[in-house]
Amino acid sequence: MDKKRVVITGLGVVAPNGMNVSDFSNAIKTGTSGIQYIDELNQLKFSCQIAGKPSYTNDYLNNYFNTVQLKGLNASGIEYGVIAGLDAWKDAGLTIPDKTENPLWDAGIIFGTGVLGVDKFREAIYKVDAGNVRRLGSTSVIQTMASGISAFLGGMLGCGNITTTNSSACSTGTEAILMAYDRVVSGKAEIILAGSTSDSGPYVWGGFDAMRILPHKYNDNPTAASRPMSATASGFVPGSGAGALVVESLENAQKRGATMYAEILGGHVNSGGQRNGGSMTAPNSIAVKECIRQAVINSGIETNDIDTINGHLTATTKDATEIENWCDALGRKGKDFPYINSLKSLVGHCLAASGSIESVATVLQLKEDFVFGNINCEDLHPEIAAMVDRERIPSKTITKPLQIAAKASFGFGDVNACIIFKKYS
Amino acid sequence: MTKEELLSKLKTIIEPYVQNQEGLQNMSEDTNFIEDLEINSANLVDVILDVEDEFGIEIDNDGMDKMLTVKASIEVIQDKLAAK
C-alpha cells in the first residue's frame, strides 16, 4: 500500500521579528532583523547583551488566555507556544469542541521545548528557600513541567490523541514535526499540532554566555551581530519564540477543504553518539550526512531534486563544516548546490524553538516561491565560498519557483533532524 | 468588618475561578465551591492564597481543609481576623 500523504494545513509563529505569520513573512522577505539590545543583560553583566525576543504588550495575551490562566503566569515559553499554537489551529480552520463534548480523538499535540517556565521556577525557588512553600499556589507545577506547553494547548483545543512534549535541544522543533508526520503516516492520528517553544531571558541564555559561544562585540549594533556563513561570524545570538504547524493527513485535509501550505515527504532523525568527532556540543559529521541522506531516501526523492536548503547555520565556526556536510551528503557543490539560507541571521538562535520557527519560514518559501535573503554575510566565509557559488547564498530575497526544500536542525547531545518539504500539488 | 463586607470581598476573590456563573449569582452561605461553583479543585489553594493577601492573614492547614463552602470560609476568616 502506498504511504499516506501528509500535508501542512495551518501555520502559527511568534518570532523576534514578527508576532504572526503575516508580519513574520514580511520581515523575512525584507530582511528585517528582530535582534535587539536588552538592558537587563547589561545590568546582569552578560558579555552578550543582545537577543532575539518577541515583543508584545500584556494586553495581547487576553486574546489567548482566560483570567484564571493569566493569574500568576510567568512562563514566556507558554505564552509564545500558546499564541503560535492557537494561531495555527485557527489558520487551519479547525474547530474546538465544547467543554461538555468528547475530545477530538484523532487530533493531538506534539510540542517541544528545552526548558520551560524558568522565570516561574526562579519565583518558586525563592519561596521554597524562604520556607514559604505553601505560597506556591497551583500554578508552579503546570508552568514549569516541560509538558506544560502541550498540556495547555491540549486542554485549550480539546485534543484527545497524543499530547506530549519532546526535547532534543536545538533539534527539538524539527523533531516534533517529524514525530507528528510519523504519527499521521502510521494512521494513529489524522491531525497533530506540531511545534516548539523556547523561553526568553537571562536564566535561559546565561549558560551559553558562560560557554563564551555568543558574540560580545555587537552590543551597540545588534542587527549586525548574527552572521551565519560570514567570515566574521563570532557566535550565535540567543533567541526565543515559538513556531507551530498543523500536520494533517491529505485525506482529512481534502475532506475539510483545507488550505495546503506544503506536503511533508519524509525525513530522518539520528544521533552521532558523541563518537568520531561528535561530542556533547559538536556534531559527528558522519551522522549529519547520514541523517540528510536517509531523509532524502525516506522521502522518495533524489538529491538533485532539492531546490533550497534552510540550514541550521548558527553563526559559529561550525558553519563551514555544516556546508561541507551538505555538499558531501547531496553530492552537489558550486553552481550546482541548492539555494541555502539561515533564518538565524534575522532572529538569532531560538534554541528549542528554532526548528519550528525555521520550518514555518521554509514552508512559506515553498508556498510563495521565494528564497529569503541572508543578512550579514556579505563577507562570505572563504571556506564556504570555495564550496558553494555565491549566487546560491542570496543576501537579498529572490523570487524563484520552488518544488522541494530541505530543513535540518542539529542539537547538543549530538542529535540531528532533517525534514523534506514539497510544494503541494 | 461586617459579614456582608466579608462576603462581598470573598465573592470578588473567587469570581475568576468560577466556572458556573449561575452558581455565583445564587451564592449563599451554603454554596459549595466545587459542587455549586465548579471551581477546579486545584484552584482552591489559589483562592486561599488570594484570601490571605486580601485580609492580611495566614491560614493553617486545618483552616484550608475546612474552606470548601462559603459559610466555612467566612468562619475561618473571621477567626483569623479576630486572632490578629
Interface residues (C-beta under 8 A of the other chain):
Chain A: T67 V68 K71 G72 R135 G137 S138 T139
Chain B: P16 Y17 N40 A42 N43 V45 D46 L49
